[in-house]
């Protein structure tokens, strides 16, 4: 790779970190740039997951106070997320390169769709109690988290929305605490998948290191400017880009 490629990747990772901090969906920025500079889609997906891992830690740390009183859920949901993440990662590394390339436009479309309905999911979480739907189903939630973990381990874009919906449907609590649980689960499954990827031989280490630095900087910047930007505008911009990329990969694939 050229110096220009590394600069582009660092900027893409910074953009992904900032977008994740403000609205979510950062993978829809960093993944296509990796592919654009010549990285195969499967290796790009693996490297991207490892590179953006530090950002999930920051989000989890910021939400730690809202985890008070959720110890039972953590003991059930976190192991499920870890197992799901490893299973998804295992499926990914055993997937043929050509098969993954065929799946890319559909995965991008699904991720874009999930990001598009994010606000509806949040609204549902906030309204659950007022319409008499508030019940906790921890056993069902544990299984659902594991399934969401498989998706996240295979392709991380959109997994936060899936996790938010899963936790909201199976836990009786307010949005702030449900969102905190979602952050922990996203961090857990991403770390599990990333650790598995470390031994897969498909991580571009120099690229991952450069992107990790960019993601950290972008996340810090995004956190500072979050209050000055309209998340919905940024989210719909990312959604539009995601759908456009899905169509592009589908036509050219």
C-alpha positions in Angstrom: 0.0 0.0 0.0 1.1 3.6 -0.6 1.3 6.4 1.9 -1.8 7.8 0.3 -3.7 4.6 1.0 -2.7 4.7 4.6 -3.8 8.3 4.9 -7.2 7.5 3.4 -7.6 4.5 5.8 -6.7 6.6 8.8 -9.2 9.3 7.7 -11.9 6.6 7.0 -11.4 5.1 10.5 -11.5 8.6 12.1 -14.7 9.2 10.2 -16.1 5.8 11.4 -15.1 6.5 15.0 -16.8 9.9 14.9 -20.0 8.6 13.2 -20.2 5.8 15.7 -20.0 8.3 18.5 -22.7 10.5 17.1 -25.1 8.3 15.2 -23.8 4.8 14.6 -23.0 3.0 11.3 -19.3 3.8 11.1 -18.5 0.5 9.6 -20.4 1.6 6.4 -17.6 4.2 6.0 -14.4 2.3 6.9 -15.2 -1.1 5.2 -15.8 0.3 1.7 -12.6 2.3 1.9 -10.6 -0.8 2.7 -12.0 -2.5 -0.3 -11.4 0.5 -2.5 -7.6 0.5 -1.7 -7.4 -3.1 -2.8 -8.1 -5.2 0.2 -10.3 -8.2 -0.4 -13.8 -7.9 1.1 -13.3 -10.8 3.6 -9.9 -9.6 4.8 -11.3 -6.0 4.9 -14.1 -7.2 7.2 -11.8 -9.0 9.5 -9.2 -6.1 9.7 -12.0 -3.5 10.2 -13.4 -5.5 13.1 -10.1 -5.5 14.9 -9.3 -1.9 14.1 -12.5 -0.5 15.4 -12.5 -2.6 18.6 -11.1 0.2 20.8 -14.1 2.4 20.0 -16.5 -0.1 21.6 -14.5 0.0 24.8 -14.8 3.8 25.0 -18.6 3.6 24.5 -18.9 0.9 27.2 -16.8 2.9 29.7 -19.0 6.0 29.1 -22.1 4.0 30.0 -20.8 2.1 33.0 -22.8 4.0 35.6 -26.1 2.9 33.9 -25.2 -0.8 34.5 -25.8 -0.6 38.2 -28.3 -3.3 39.3 -28.0 -5.3 36.0 -25.6 -7.9 37.3 -27.9 -10.9 36.7 -28.4 -9.8 33.1 -24.7 -9.3 32.6 -23.9 -12.8 33.8 -26.4 -14.2 31.3 -26.1 -11.9 28.3 -22.3 -11.3 28.2 -21.4 -15.0 27.9 -24.1 -15.4 25.2 -22.6 -12.4 23.3 -19.1 -13.8 23.6 -20.2 -17.3 22.3 -22.2 -15.7 19.5 -19.3 -13.4 18.5 -16.9 -16.4 18.3 -19.4 -18.4 16.3 -19.9 -15.6 13.9 -16.2 -15.1 13.5 -15.7 -18.8 12.9 -18.3 -18.8 10.2 -16.6 -15.8 8.6 -13.1 -17.3 8.4 -14.5 -20.6 7.1 -16.5 -18.7 4.4 -14.9 -18.8 0.9 -13.8 -15.4 -0.4 -16.1 -15.5 -3.4 -19.1 -16.5 -1.3 -18.4 -13.5 1.0 -18.1 -11.2 -2.0 -21.5 -12.3 -3.2 -23.0 -11.6 0.3 -21.4 -8.1 0.7 -24.2 -6.1 -1.1 -26.9 -7.9 0.9 -25.0 -7.4 4.2 -24.6 -3.7 3.3 -28.3 -3.4 2.5 -29.3 -5.1 5.8 -26.9 -2.9 7.8 -28.2 0.3 6.1 -31.8 -0.8 6.7 -31.1 -1.4 10.4 -29.5 2.0 10.7 -32.5 3.5 9.0 -34.9 2.1 11.5 -32.7 2.9 14.5 -34.9 5.7 15.8 -38.0 3.6 15.5 -36.3 0.9 17.7 -35.3 3.6 20.2 -38.9 5.0 20.3 -40.2 1.5 20.9 -37.9 1.0 23.8 -39.0 4.3 25.4 -42.7 3.5 24.9 -42.7 -0.1 26.0 -43.7 0.6 29.6 -46.5 3.0 28.7 -48.3 0.5 26.6 -48.1 -2.4 29.0 -45.5 -4.5 27.2 -42.8 -4.3 29.9 -41.8 -7.9 30.9 -38.5 -9.5 31.3 -37.7 -12.8 29.5 -34.1 -13.5 30.4 -33.9 -17.0 29.0 -35.3 -15.8 25.7 -33.1 -12.8 25.8 -29.9 -14.9 26.3 -30.7 -17.0 23.3 -31.5 -13.9 21.2 -28.3 -12.2 22.3 -26.3 -15.2 21.1 -28.0 -15.1 17.7 -27.3 -11.3 17.5 -23.7 -12.1 18.4 -23.4 -14.5 15.5 -24.5 -11.7 13.1 -22.1 -9.2 14.8 -19.1 -11.7 14.6 -19.8 -12.2 10.9 -20.4 -8.6 9.9 -20.4 -5.9 12.6 -22.4 -3.2 10.7 -25.9 -2.9 12.2 -25.2 -5.1 15.2 -25.8 -2.4 17.7 -29.4 -1.9 16.4 -30.0 -5.6 16.6 -28.7 -5.8 20.1 -30.8 -2.8 21.2 -33.9 -4.4 19.8 -33.1 -7.8 21.4 -32.5 -6.3 24.8 -35.5 -4.0 24.6 -37.8 -6.9 23.7 -36.7 -9.2 26.6 -35.8 -6.8 29.4 -38.1 -4.6 31.5 -36.1 -1.3 31.9 -35.8 2.2 30.6 -33.9 3.2 27.5 -30.8 4.6 29.2 -30.1 1.3 31.0 -31.1 -0.8 28.0 -28.7 1.2 25.9 -25.9 0.7 28.4 -26.4 -3.0 28.3 -26.3 -2.9 24.5 -23.0 -1.1 24.6 -21.5 -3.8 26.9 -22.8 -6.6 24.6 -21.5 -4.9 21.5 -18.1 -4.6 23.1 -18.0 -8.2 24.3 -19.0 -9.8 21.1 -16.6 -7.6 19.0 -13.7 -8.4 21.3 -14.5 -12.1 21.2 -14.6 -12.0 17.4 -11.4 -9.8 17.2 -9.5 -12.2 19.5 -10.5 -15.1 17.3 -9.4 -13.1 14.2 -6.0 -12.5 15.7 -5.2 -16.2 15.0 -6.9 -16.4 11.7 -4.0 -15.1 9.6 -6.4 -12.6 7.9 -5.6 -9.4 9.8 -3.6 -6.8 8.1 -1.7 -5.7 11.2 -0.2 -2.4 10.0 -3.5 -1.4 8.5 -5.4 -2.3 11.7 -3.0 -0.3 13.8 -3.3 2.8 11.6 -7.0 2.5 11.6 -7.2 1.9 15.3 -5.4 5.2 15.9 -7.7 7.0 13.5 -10.8 5.5 15.2 -9.7 6.6 18.6 -9.1 10.2 17.4 -12.4 10.2 15.5 -14.3 8.8 18.5 -12.9 11.5 20.7 -13.8 14.3 18.2 -17.2 12.8 17.6 -17.9 12.8 21.4 -17.0 16.4 21.6 -19.1 17.6 18.6 -22.1 15.3 19.2 -24.0 18.0 20.9 -23.6 20.4 18.0 -24.7 18.1 15.1 -28.1 16.6 14.3 -27.6 12.8 14.6 -30.5 12.1 12.3 -29.0 14.1 9.4 -25.7 12.3 9.8 -27.4 8.9 10.1 -29.5 9.4 7.0 -26.3 10.4 5.1 -24.6 7.2 6.1 -27.8 5.2 5.3 -27.9 6.7 1.8 -24.2 5.9 1.3 -24.8 2.4 2.5 -27.6 1.7 0.1 -25.7 3.3 -2.8 -22.7 1.0 -2.0 -24.9 -2.0 -1.7 -26.3 -1.3 -5.2 -22.8 -0.7 -6.6 -21.4 -4.0 -5.2 -24.5 -5.8 -6.4 -24.2 -4.4 -10.0 -20.4 -4.9 -10.2 -20.2 -8.1 -8.3 
